[in-house]
C-alpha cells in the first residue's frame, strides 16, 4: 500500500500568520511536524504542500520535500489534492497531517494507516473525552459513531444529549468522542470530494467533513489513546513555551 503523507502549510493564516515558521525550542513548527511524520513507517513519502517560498525554502534547508500549491485553496484537503497531482505515480491513500501539530505522534499516523485496506474511503482519529471543559467547548468538535465505527455526525455542540441526566453527570453515563484532525483519503475519493460544493451543515458548523457526510461518503473513525495539541494562535504558542 503506497501511502503519501502530506503536510499542508499555508503562510497567511488569519489567526497566526506564518505559524509554520514559528520556533518551538529551537526548531520551527513545520520541521517538528515533518520529523515526527518521517518516523511513521506506514508512510511511503512525506511532503509539505505550501503556498509560500519562505516555507518551501526552509523545508528544503533541513532536507524535506516540498510541493508548491495555490494560495487560493479554502482547505487543507484542496491543497492535498493539488500536491497529490504534482507528486505523480501510483498513490493509494493520502494522509493529511496537520501542519500546526508539532507533537503529532508517529504512532497516531500508523494507527490511522492500519485501517487503509482499499475499501476505506476516508478515515480519521477520535479520542474519548474525559475533561468536562472539552465536552462543552465549541472549539472541540465532537463525533457520534455508528456500530461500524463510522462517523454519523460531527458537531461543535455536545452530542448526544442525555435527556435523563444533568450535563455535569454526562461523562459518567456515556462515552463521548472528540475529533482529532488528521485525515486519510483514498486517492480516488480525494479527487471526488474536492469537487463538492460547500454544504449547508458544513456552513452551519464550520466543519469541512460534514460536506463529505452530506454527500454520502463514509468516514471510518479509529479510536486513539494519544492526544494532540494544535497551535492555532500566538497565545497557544505562548502557553506551550511558558516554563
Buried (B, 14 or more C-beta within 10 A) or exposed (E): EEBBBBBBBBBEBEEBEBBBBBEBEEEBBBBBBBBBBBBBEBBBBBBBBBBBEEBBEBBEEEEBEBBBBEEEBEBBBBBBBBBBEEBEEEBBBBBBBBBBBBBBBBEBBBBBBEBBEEEBBBBBBBBEBEEEEBBBBEEBBBBBBEEEBBBEBBBBEBBEEBEEEEEEEBBEEEEBBBBBBBBBBBBEBBEBBBEBEEBEBBEEBEBBBBBBBBEEBBBBBBBBEEEBEBBEBEEBBEEBEEE
